[in-house]
Amino acid sequence: MKQNIKKALRYEIMFILLLFLFCAGVVANINTGSVNISASEIFKIIFFKVSEDQTAYNIIWKIRLPRLLSAAVLGGALSVSGYLLQTFFRNPIAGPFVLGISSGAKMFVGFVMIVLLNYFHSVPLYITITASFTGSMAATLFIILFSKKSKSMSMLLVIGIMIGYICSAITDFFITFAKENDIANLTYWSMGSFSGMNWESFKVASILTAAGFIMAFMLSKPIDAYQMGEGYALSVGINVKSFRVILILISSILSATVTAFAGPISFVGIAVPHISKILFKTSKPIVIIPASFLAGSVFCMYCDLIARTAFAPVELAIGTVTAVFGAPVVIWLMISNKKKTQEL
């Protein structure tokens, strides 16, 4: 009984901490930039939508707010996607970027951008999302096929990296025959950034992410059973084959949404779910799924803040910053897993 109370108390404290960091991140992102805006002015603009300075009003409502909220939503989506992939493959270092899923999405989006921009001035948003989802699913299917032949974690990682290289090579092939403007657009997009987000993009991204998150959360109990082994999942009445298909579809929807809007972003999907498990000291899906989403939101908001302010006015690619903070977590996971293997 005491143990359950302690666990519940820890969950509450950790969620409150993440919410505090989230709120602090919102304030920091809104209040930081090349144009200084006073706190009182920000308060009036956000809560009353009035301002004597139209420039300040536009900066907050048209640039900073949609960007930071998009970073929060897409960061959460990427984290939950990574958690689902780790559950699916039973592999702690599985993630959209490492397994080549983001590269598959990048390849399809790149092809569509290069081809369609020859005939149209811009690529419709729904086409970009569809291309990103198709590329994610294609890469995922290849990984599933290989994972059935090899159960080795290191082998699966190598296969994912190779798929990523192949997709990148094909993307480079497309770029070779593209126009200079198309190359610039694709290169900027592939570096990863939340700078191009507006309210329309945020709305679509939020709807897709909310759908994926709700479906993932509704699968909390089946995921919990699946983590105990396929035999146990079958014994409690779960159709494992259908469950695995649904799991990979949800993960692909979430990762494809992120790639379509912000480009490929590395290490968030691997590192954040594990950080959440360490903070909450549990692996229960009903806790970790919302925790991962919130932690992913906080992680990407602060990484985006660093990306746009560390070397201002030059802006870093978001993937560069997430790699700096996420890669050490992956290295630690691989080392700790190796130690466990040697002990066994």
Long-range contacts (C-beta under 8 A, 24 or more apart in sequence): 7-281, 7-282, 10-280, 10-281, 11-280, 11-282, 11-287, 14-279, 14-280, 14-291, 15-290, 15-291, 15-294, 17-279, 18-291, 18-294, 18-295, 18-298, 19-294, 21-298, 21-302, 22-72, 22-294, 22-297, 22-298, 22-301, 25-68, 25-72, 25-298, 25-301, 25-302, 25-305, 26-68, 26-301, 28-302, 28-305, 29-64, 29-67, 29-68, 29-71, 29-301, 29-304, 29-305, 30-60, 30-64, 30-65, 30-68, 32-305, 32-309, 33-59, 33-64, 33-308, 33-309, 34-312, 34-313, 35-59, 62-198, 66-197, 66-198, 66-199, 66-201, 66-202, 67-194, 67-195, 67-197, 67-304, 68-194, 68-301, 68-304, 69-202, 70-194, 70-197, 70-201, 70-202, 70-205, 70-261, 70-262, 71-194, 71-297, 71-300, 71-301, 71-303, 71-304, 71-318, 72-297, 72-298, 72-300, 72-301, 73-202, 73-205, 73-206, 73-209, 73-297, 74-194, 74-205, 74-209, 74-257, 74-258, 74-261, 74-262, 74-265, 74-300, 75-268, 75-272, 75-296, 75-297, 75-298, 75-299, 75-300, 75-301, 75-303, 76-209, 76-213, 76-292, 76-293, 76-294, 76-296, 76-297, 76-300, 77-205, 77-208, 77-209, 77-212, 77-213, 77-254, 77-255, 77-257, 77-258, 77-293, 77-296, 78-254, 78-255, 78-258, 78-265, 78-268, 78-269, 78-272, 78-296, 78-300, 79-268, 79-269, 79-272, 79-273, 79-276, 79-292, 79-293, 79-295, 79-296, 79-297, 79-299, 80-212, 80-213, 80-216, 80-254, 80-289, 80-292, 80-293, 80-296, 81-212, 81-250, 81-251, 81-252, 81-254, 81-255, 81-258, 81-269, 82-268, 82-269, 82-270, 82-272, 82-273, 82-292, 83-269, 83-273, 83-276, 83-288, 83-289, 83-292, 84-216, 84-247, 84-248, 84-250, 84-251, 84-254, 85-248, 85-251, 85-269, 86-270, 86-273, 87-223, 87-226, 87-227, 87-247, 87-285, 88-244, 88-247, 88-248, 88-251, 89-143, 89-147, 89-156, 91-153, 91-156, 91-157, 92-274, 92-333, 92-337, 93-153, 93-157, 93-270, 93-330, 93-333, 93-334, 93-337, 94-156, 94-160, 94-270, 95-267, 95-268, 95-269, 95-270, 96-136, 96-251, 96-255, 96-258, 96-259, 96-269, 97-164, 97-264, 97-265, 97-266, 97-267, 97-268, 97-269, 97-270, 98-157, 98-160, 98-161, 98-164, 98-267, 98-269, 98-270, 98-330, 99-139, 99-140, 99-143, 99-156, 99-160, 99-163, 99-164, 100-139, 100-142, 100-143, 100-160, 100-161, 100-162, 100-163, 100-164, 100-165, 100-166, 100-167, 101-136, 101-139, 101-140, 101-143, 101-252, 101-255, 102-136, 102-164, 102-255, 102-259, 102-264, 102-265, 102-266, 103-139, 103-163, 103-164, 103-165, 103-167, 103-168, 103-171, 103-264, 104-135, 104-136, 104-137, 104-138, 104-139, 104-140, 104-163, 104-167, 105-131, 105-132, 105-133, 105-135, 105-136, 105-139, 105-255, 105-256, 105-259, 105-260, 105-264, 106-135, 106-167, 106-168, 106-171, 106-190, 106-259, 106-263, 106-264, 107-135, 107-167, 107-168, 107-170, 107-171, 107-174, 108-132, 108-134, 108-135, 108-138, 109-135, 109-189, 109-259, 109-260, 110-171, 110-174, 110-175, 110-186, 110-190, 111-171, 111-174, 113-182, 113-185, 113-186, 113-189, 114-174, 114-175, 114-177, 114-178, 114-182, 114-186, 117-179, 117-181, 117-182, 117-185, 118-179, 125-200, 125-201, 125-204, 125-260, 128-260, 129-204, 129-208, 129-256, 129-257, 129-260, 131-260, 132-256, 132-257, 132-259, 132-260, 133-252, 133-253, 133-256, 133-260, 135-167, 135-256, 135-259, 136-252, 136-255, 136-256, 136-259, 137-252, 137-256, 139-163, 139-167, 140-248, 140-251, 140-252, 144-248, 153-337, 189-263, 190-263, 190-264, 191-263, 191-317, 191-319, 191-320, 192-262, 192-263, 192-264, 192-265, 192-266, 192-317, 192-318, 192-319, 193-262, 193-263, 193-307, 193-315, 193-317, 193-318, 194-262, 194-300, 194-304, 194-318, 195-308, 195-315, 197-261, 197-262, 201-261, 204-261, 205-257, 205-261, 208-253, 208-254, 208-257, 209-254, 209-257, 211-253, 212-250, 212-253, 212-254, 212-257, 213-254, 213-289, 213-293, 215-246, 215-250, 216-250, 216-254, 216-289, 217-286, 217-289, 217-290, 219-243, 219-246, 219-247, 219-250, 219-285, 220-284, 220-285, 220-286, 220-289, 221-285, 221-286, 223-247, 223-285, 224-284, 224-285, 224-286, 227-283, 227-285, 262-318, 263-318, 263-319, 264-319, 265-300, 265-318, 265-319, 265-322, 266-319, 266-322, 266-323, 266-326, 266-327, 267-322, 267-323, 267-325, 267-326, 267-327, 267-329, 267-330, 268-296, 268-299, 268-300, 268-322, 268-326, 270-326, 270-329, 270-330, 270-333, 271-299, 271-325, 271-326, 271-329, 271-330, 272-296, 272-299, 272-326, 274-329, 274-333, 275-299, 275-329, 299-325
